[in-house]
């Protein structure tokens, strides 16, 4: 469903060239949850921005469902690939009710209106475990966990094939983050989504993902199933990520 070939991305910051992605190649099968794990600055979020076509890669190719989408921000791509961001509250317009954000997606990408739109909005909100009347509130009136659930509902409104999750639990307390992970597990199974789950927490990613990609300095240093990574990590960096969580 997702294939990345030799992706390169360099930023210029205060006269310095920062090579954020270094010839990265990775793929995720249809219905697979791929965990992308690494410390801050390893290139995880940069990779998601390229897949979502929010930025233009310097080199390389991106394929979604066999179609090349590199650098193309078309309506079809917006529908096929949806992203859930780390800061859920700030991902919504603070001056508009949550309802308007969901309705915009349903109108623009799904051509819904009237009772059909209202019914679908209610279904989506219940799907993420919330009461529909919460959509009448502003983002700042919801808790972080409620806002993140609404952000997931907004992403699912487009009926995407691929869901990109960028550190979606890092701003939440441990209990709320665990609930979000369990919600995502259920939704992935129910809807057959391909999920790319970015996290700095290797142990958390192991709970959710079918396969793991370990990133460091813009490159892949190790891949494997959670069991393989847990029982026989090959790289010192992977072992350090495990120890950082297990012994904190």
N, C-alpha and C positions, 0 to 999 in steps of 0.2 A: 504493500500500500504506500509506503514511504521509502524512497531510495535517494540517498545523498552520495554524490560522486565528487571526490577531490575538492571539497569546498574550502575556499580561501577568503578571509576577510581581515583587512588591516584598517585600523583607525589612526588618525593623527591627532594627538593630544598635546597641546602646548609645544609644538615642534617635534614631539617624539612620535615615532611610528610604533604602534602596538599591534602585533600580529595576533589577532584574537582567535582565528581558525587557521589551522595549518594542514591543508590537504586532507581534510576529514572526510571519511567515507563511512556510511552507516545505513542500515535498512531496518524497517519494521514491517512485519507481515500484517495482513488484514486480521483484525481482532486481537492483536498482540498489545500488551502493555510493556513498553520499553522504558526502563529507568535510566536517566542520564545524570550521573552523580559526579561531583567534584567540588572543590573549595571555591570560594568567591574568586572571580577572575579567570576561571578555567575555560570559559567560552560557552558554557551551557545556555545561558539566555541569548547570547549572540546566535547560536545555532537555531534556537526556536524562532527568532526574528527573521532569519533567512527563510525558514520553512513556511512561515506565515506571510512571506513576501512583504514584510514591513520595512525591510532593508534590501539593498542590492548587493549580492555577493560579488567579490572581485573576480573570482574564478570558480569553476565547478558547475555542477548541474544538480537540479532538484526535480524529482519525479513524484507525482501523487497519482496513485492508481494507474501507473504506466504512462501518464501524460507529463511532459516536461512543463514545469511552471516557474522556472528560474526567473525571478525578478518581475513576474506578471501578477499584478494585483487586480484580477478581474472579478466579476460578480460570482462566477462559478467557483473560483478559489476561495472567496470569502465564505461561500456556503459550505464547501468541502472541508475547509480547515478553519477551526475556531480555536481561540486562545483564551485561557483563564489566567489572569495576572496575579502576582504576589500580593499587591495591596488592593484588596477587593473594594474597599470604600472609595479609594481614589480612582478606581476604574469606572465609576459611575459619575455622571454629572451631578454635582451637589445641589444644583438648583432645580433638578427635575425629580419627580417621584420615580421609584424603581419601575413602576408599571410602564412608564413611557419608554424606558430602555428596552424592555422585552417587546413592547408593541412595535417599536421601530424595526427590530429584526424580523418580526412576523409579517409586517407590511412590506418591507423592502425586499427581503430574500424569499419569502414564502407566499407573497401575494394574498395575504389573508386580510379580512376586514369583518366588521360587524360581529354577530354572535359567534361565528367560527373562530375569529381571533380571540375573543374573550374566553371561549371554551378551551382553546389551546393554551392560552396563558395560564389559566387555572390548573390545567393538567400538568404543565411543566413545573409550576411552583410546588404542587403536591408531590411530584416525582422526586424533588430534592428535599422533601421532608418538612416543608413549611406550609403555613396557612395562607391562602390566596390574599386575604385582606392585608397582609404585610406589604404587598406590592404598592399599596397606597401611601406608604411612608417614604421619606427621603433617605438617602444612604446613611447620613449621619444619625438617623434615628434607629438604625439596626445595629446589632452586635457584629463583631468581626466575622464570626461564624455564620450568622444569618446572611451577611452581605456576600460571603464567599459562596454560599449555597445559591443565592440569587444570581451571582456571576456565572455559576455552572449552568443554571437554568437558561440564562441568556445565550450562552454558547450553544446549548442543545437545541434552542429554538430554531436554529438554522438547519437542523438535521445533518450535522457534519459527518464526514467519514473519519476524520482525524481530529482528536482533541489534544491540544498542547497545554500542558499544565506547568506554569513557571513558578516554582517555589510556593505553591498555593497554601501550604500549611505553616510556613516559617514565621508568619506574623501572628499566629494563633497560639493559645496555650496548648499544652500537650494533650489534654483530654479532648478539646475541640478539634485539634488537628487529626487525632485518631478517628474521630467521628467522620470527618471529611474523607479520610482515606477509605473507610468502610463504605461510605456513600459512593465513592468513585468506583470501588470494586463492584458493587451491585449494578451500577449504571453501565459499566463496561460489559459486564456479562449479559445484561438485559438487552442492550442496544447493539452489541457486537462492534463497539468502537475500537479503532486503533488509537492508543493513548501513548503520548510521549510525556513522561513524568520527570521533570527536572527537580533535583533536590541536592542539598549539600549533606544530607543525612542518609548514609548508606544503609543503615539498619532499617530505617523507615521505608526506603525504596524496596528493600527485600520483602517487606510484608505485602506489597501491592503488585510488584512487577514480575513478568514472566522471564525477562532477560535484562541484564544490566550492562551499561556502557560507562566505563570509568574514564573521566576526562581530566587532563592536566595540561595547562599552558596551551590550550587550543587544539590538543591532539588526543586521540584515543590511546590509552595506555593498557587497557584490559577490557575484555568482554566475557560474559558467561552467565549462566543461570544463577539465581540466588544461592542455590545449594553449592554450586561450584565455587562461587566467590566466598561464601561463608567457610567452607571446609578446606579449600586449597587455593587461597589467593596467590597469584603468581608474582605480583609486583609489590615492592616495599610501600609504595604510595597507597595501594589498596589496603594493605594491612594497617597502615596508619589511620585511614578513614574508619576502618572497623574499630580500632582501639579507641579512637576519639569518642565514639558513642558508647562503647561497651564499658569503658572505665571512667566516664565522666561522673 
